[in-house]
Structure formats: C-alpha cells, structure tokens
Amino acid sequence: MISPLASIHPNAKLGNNVTVEPFAYIQGDVVIGDDCWIGPHSSIMDGARIGKNCKIFPGAVISAIPQDLKFAGEITTAEIGDNTTIRECVTINRGTKDRFKTAVGNNCLLMAYVHLGHDCIVGNNVILANSVNLSGHVTIEDFAILEGYVGVGQFVRIGAHSFIGGQTGVRKNVPPFVKAAREPLAYIGVNSIGLRRRGYSDEQVRQIEDIYRTLYVKGLNVSNALSVIEKEMADTAEKAQILKFITESKDGIIRGLV
C-alpha cells in the first residue's frame, strides 16, 4: 500500500508488496526490494539500496550525504540487506570515495538513534542497540552485538561474534569471539554463551578460550603470544580467523584487564 500522502519520486524503484506510510519521503535514485515497510516520516535519499522484507521506522534517514568535509559529491550508495530492521531516528550516511558505499547486511537490527557514518560496513546478523554511533570507515563483522551508547572511532574493526558492553568507547580493533567492556575498553572473556547459541561445540569454545588465555592472561606480548598460539595449538578455522584478524590489525587491538 502506497499512501497518497507519501512523497515518492517517479524514478524510484519499489518492489512488490511495498508499504509506504504517510509523509515518508523517497528520492529518485532509490531501489527498495519486495515486502518492505517504509514508516511515516522516514526519508530514503538518493543512493539508497534496500533489500527485501526490511522495516524502516519513523524518523529514519537512509543515504543522506556524508558528514565529511572531503566529500565532493561523488556517486555513492547506502546499502541494506534483506530482513533488516531500522528503528526510529536511525541515520545511515552514504559512502565516499574511500569505499563508495556504506553497507548493512542481512538480518540486522539497528535500534533507535543508531548512527552509521560514511563507508561503514556492517555484516550479517549484527545487533546495534540504542544510540550506538559509528564514525566513518568502521567495519563490524557478522553476529557482533554492541550494547547501547557504544561509540566506535574511525577505521576500527570489530570481529565476528564479539560482544561489546554498553556506554563504552571503542578506539582499537576488537578481535572475534570476545566480550569487551569497561573504560578504557578491555577484553573481559570469550563470548561463550553467544557462541554456543550459534552452534559452536564445547571443544571449539575451549580452544578459543585457550587462545585468548594465551594472548591476554599469560603475560606475553602480542607477538610472543601469537607465536605460541601458532606453534602449540591445533589448526582450526577459529584459530586461523583469530590470527588473521590480529595480524591484520596494524593499529593494534584492545588490551586485556590489568
């Protein structure tokens, strides 16, 4: 159902069974997939690419131009995958010439007042709780959960299956599978409950715990800890994922508790 009180540019491409509520605003360079619900007073701007079965709640602004003084009007997008919910007053800025897009994956939940800066890449099955704010160029991998009022600095990467406690600032990369909290942000354990809920076996969780015990608890520096992990622990997909993430984190990872 398309409300006659909505403002929709004739060039906008809407899929089948899309509902657009009164006073929604949709510009011309927009693609919206089947079975979406576009709530009242939401704004879908040029460059928006929205998948199927998404819900965009009132006051959300999707694909506004970046809040970046270097932005020069380049053609970029803000992309949202299938089955994703964007709650009230979320703002998602489109990309710049760095990545040319801002993207949110499938099956995500962005709660009220979340902000995604330009060139952020958010994976699948991610939950960003109320008032999470991502600066530009942030990467969040699949199944990560950020609690309310988390602020993430530019170029930070947050690993898959990680959990970040509320009201914290993220200034360094957060490795996969961990829980992080406190201020300044620190490793506080492995996200074992979340991993088991997603089908990881006890053996897989134990190895992940052993890896992070070596990295954060045994008093080794990062390079020595990585050497021990590489030489002494069984080769698994999880080990490879952790080592790859840390070795690619040129600006460092979060610290352990002291």
C-alpha positions as CSV (number, residue, x, y, z in Angstrom):
1,M,0.0,0.0,0.0
2,I,1.4,3.4,-1.0
3,S,-0.1,6.3,0.9
4,P,-1.2,9.2,-1.2
5,L,0.4,11.4,1.5
6,A,3.9,10.0,0.8
7,S,6.3,11.8,-1.4
8,I,7.9,9.4,-3.9
9,H,10.0,10.4,-6.9
10,P,8.7,8.8,-10.1
11,N,12.2,7.4,-10.8
12,A,12.3,5.5,-7.5
13,K,12.1,1.7,-8.0
14,L,9.9,-0.1,-5.5
15,G,9.4,-3.9,-5.4
16,N,6.3,-5.9,-5.0
17,N,4.1,-5.5,-1.9
18,V,6.0,-2.5,-0.5
19,T,4.1,-0.4,2.0
20,V,4.9,3.3,2.2
21,E,3.2,5.2,5.1
22,P,2.0,8.8,5.1
23,F,4.7,11.5,5.0
24,A,7.5,9.2,4.0
25,Y,9.9,10.8,1.6
26,I,11.7,8.8,-1.2
27,Q,14.1,10.4,-3.7
28,G,14.7,9.2,-7.3
29,D,17.9,7.2,-7.1
30,V,16.4,4.6,-4.7
31,V,15.8,0.9,-5.0
32,I,13.6,-0.8,-2.4
33,G,13.0,-4.6,-2.5
34,D,9.9,-6.6,-2.1
35,D,7.8,-6.8,1.0
36,C,9.4,-3.7,2.7
37,W,7.6,-1.4,5.1
38,I,8.6,2.3,5.0
39,G,7.3,4.0,8.0
40,P,5.8,7.5,8.3
41,H,8.2,10.5,8.3
42,S,11.2,8.4,7.2
43,S,13.5,9.7,4.5
44,I,15.1,7.5,1.8
45,M,17.6,9.6,-0.1
46,D,19.5,9.2,-3.4
47,G,21.8,6.2,-3.3
48,A,19.7,4.0,-1.0
49,R,19.6,0.3,-2.0
50,I,17.3,-1.6,0.3
51,G,16.8,-5.4,0.2
52,K,13.7,-7.5,0.7
53,N,11.5,-7.6,3.8
54,C,13.1,-4.6,5.5
55,K,11.3,-2.3,8.0
56,I,12.3,1.3,8.2
57,F,10.7,3.0,11.2
58,P,9.6,6.7,11.6
59,G,12.3,9.4,11.5
60,A,15.0,7.2,10.0
61,V,17.2,8.9,7.3
62,I,18.8,6.5,4.9
63,S,21.6,7.6,2.5
64,A,22.0,11.2,3.3
65,I,25.3,12.7,2.1
66,P,28.3,12.1,4.4
67,Q,29.2,14.4,7.2
68,D,32.7,14.6,5.8
69,L,34.2,17.9,4.5
70,K,36.2,16.0,2.0
71,F,33.1,14.7,0.3
72,A,32.9,16.1,-3.3
73,G,29.6,14.8,-4.5
74,E,30.8,11.5,-5.8
75,I,28.1,9.0,-6.6
76,T,27.9,6.5,-3.7
77,T,25.4,4.3,-2.0
78,A,24.0,3.2,1.3
79,E,23.0,-0.5,1.0
80,I,20.8,-2.5,3.4
81,G,20.4,-6.3,3.1
82,D,17.3,-8.5,3.4
83,N,15.3,-8.9,6.6
84,T,16.9,-5.9,8.3
85,T,15.1,-3.6,10.7
86,I,16.0,0.0,11.1
87,R,14.3,1.5,14.1
88,E,13.3,5.1,14.9
89,C,15.6,8.0,14.0
90,V,18.5,5.9,12.8
91,T,20.8,7.7,10.4
92,I,22.9,5.9,7.7
93,N,25.1,8.2,5.6
94,R,26.2,7.0,2.2
95,G,29.8,6.4,1.3
96,T,32.6,8.5,0.0
97,K,35.4,7.7,-2.5
98,D,37.1,5.6,0.2
99,R,34.7,2.6,-0.2
100,F,32.0,4.2,-2.3
101,K,29.3,2.7,-0.1
102,T,28.0,2.3,3.4
103,A,26.5,-1.2,3.9
104,V,24.4,-3.1,6.4
105,G,24.0,-6.9,5.9
106,N,21.1,-9.3,6.2
107,N,19.1,-10.0,9.3
108,C,20.4,-7.0,11.2
109,L,18.7,-4.9,13.9
110,L,19.6,-1.3,14.3
111,M,17.8,0.1,17.3
112,A,16.6,3.7,17.8
113,Y,19.1,6.6,17.3
114,V,21.9,4.5,15.9
115,H,24.2,6.4,13.5
116,L,26.3,4.9,10.8
117,G,28.9,7.2,9.4
118,H,30.1,7.1,5.8
119,D,31.9,4.0,4.5
120,C,30.9,1.8,7.4
121,I,30.5,-1.9,6.6
122,V,28.2,-3.9,8.9
123,G,28.0,-7.7,8.4
124,N,25.0,-10.1,8.7
125,N,23.1,-10.8,11.9
126,V,24.5,-7.8,13.7
127,I,22.7,-6.0,16.5
128,L,23.4,-2.4,17.3
129,A,21.5,-1.3,20.4
130,N,20.1,2.2,21.1
131,S,22.3,5.1,20.3
132,V,25.3,3.2,19.1
133,N,27.4,5.6,17.0
134,L,29.9,4.5,14.3
135,S,32.4,7.0,12.9
136,G,33.4,6.7,9.3
137,H,35.1,3.7,7.8
138,V,34.2,1.3,10.6
139,T,33.9,-2.5,9.9
140,I,31.7,-4.7,12.0
141,E,31.7,-8.4,11.2
142,D,28.9,-11.0,11.4
143,F,27.0,-11.7,14.6
144,A,28.6,-8.9,16.6
145,I,26.4,-7.3,19.2
146,L,27.0,-3.7,20.5
147,E,25.1,-2.6,23.6
148,G,23.6,0.9,24.0
149,Y,25.6,4.1,23.8
150,V,28.8,2.5,22.4
151,G,30.9,4.9,20.3
152,V,33.3,3.5,17.7
153,G,36.2,5.5,16.4
154,Q,37.2,5.9,12.7
155,F,38.7,2.9,10.9
156,V,38.1,0.5,13.8
157,R,37.2,-3.1,13.1
158,I,35.1,-5.3,15.3
159,G,35.4,-9.0,14.9
160,A,32.7,-11.6,14.3
161,H,30.7,-13.0,17.3
162,S,32.1,-10.3,19.6
163,F,30.0,-8.6,22.3
164,I,30.7,-5.1,23.5
165,G,29.2,-3.8,26.8
166,G,27.3,-0.5,26.8
167,Q,28.5,3.0,27.4
168,T,32.0,2.4,26.1
169,G,34.3,3.9,23.6
170,V,36.0,1.6,21.0
171,R,39.3,3.0,19.9
172,K,41.2,-0.2,18.9
173,N,40.2,-3.3,17.0
174,V,38.1,-5.9,18.8
175,P,39.1,-9.5,17.9
176,P,36.5,-12.1,17.1
177,F,34.6,-14.2,19.7
178,V,35.4,-12.0,22.6
179,K,33.5,-9.9,25.2
180,A,34.8,-6.4,25.8
181,A,33.7,-3.8,28.3
182,R,34.9,-1.2,30.8
183,E,36.5,2.2,30.1
184,P,39.0,2.1,28.5
185,L,37.7,-0.9,26.6
186,A,39.3,-4.2,27.6
187,Y,39.0,-7.9,27.0
188,I,36.9,-9.5,29.7
189,G,36.4,-13.0,28.3
190,V,35.2,-15.1,25.5
191,N,31.6,-14.8,24.3
192,S,31.0,-18.4,25.1
193,I,27.2,-18.1,25.6
194,G,26.7,-16.5,22.2
195,L,28.9,-19.0,20.5
196,R,27.1,-22.0,21.9
197,R,23.8,-20.4,21.0
198,R,25.0,-20.3,17.4
199,G,26.1,-23.9,17.3
200,Y,29.8,-23.8,18.3
201,S,30.8,-27.0,20.1
202,D,32.3,-27.2,23.6
203,E,35.6,-28.2,22.0
204,Q,35.6,-25.2,19.7
205,V,34.8,-22.8,22.6
206,R,37.5,-24.4,24.8
207,Q,40.1,-23.8,22.0
208,I,39.0,-20.2,21.6
209,E,39.3,-19.7,25.3
210,D,42.8,-21.2,25.3
211,I,43.9,-18.9,22.5
212,Y,42.7,-15.8,24.3
213,R,44.1,-17.0,27.7
214,T,47.5,-17.2,25.9
215,L,47.0,-13.7,24.4
216,Y,45.6,-11.9,27.3
217,V,46.2,-13.7,30.6
218,K,49.7,-15.3,30.5
219,G,51.7,-12.0,30.5
220,L,53.1,-12.4,27.0
221,N,53.4,-9.6,24.5
222,V,51.3,-9.9,21.4
223,S,54.0,-11.2,19.0
224,N,55.1,-13.8,21.5
225,A,51.6,-14.9,22.2
226,L,50.9,-15.3,18.5
227,S,54.0,-17.4,18.1
228,V,52.8,-19.7,21.0
229,I,49.3,-20.0,19.5
230,E,50.7,-20.7,16.0
231,K,53.1,-23.4,17.2
232,E,51.3,-25.1,20.1
233,M,47.5,-25.1,19.2
234,A,45.7,-27.3,16.8
235,D,44.9,-25.8,13.4
236,T,41.2,-24.9,13.2
237,A,39.1,-22.4,11.3
238,E,38.7,-20.4,14.5
239,K,42.4,-20.2,15.2
240,A,43.1,-19.1,11.6
241,Q,40.3,-16.5,11.9
242,I,41.8,-15.0,15.1
243,L,45.4,-15.0,13.9
244,K,44.4,-13.4,10.6
245,F,42.4,-10.7,12.4
246,I,45.2,-9.8,14.8
247,T,48.0,-9.8,12.2
248,E,45.9,-7.5,10.0
249,S,45.3,-5.1,12.9
250,K,48.2,-2.8,12.2
251,D,47.0,-0.2,14.7
252,G,46.6,-2.7,17.5
253,I,43.8,-4.5,19.4
254,I,42.1,-3.8,22.7
255,R,44.1,-4.5,25.8
256,G,43.5,-7.1,28.5
257,L,42.5,-6.3,32.0
258,V,45.3,-5.1,34.2
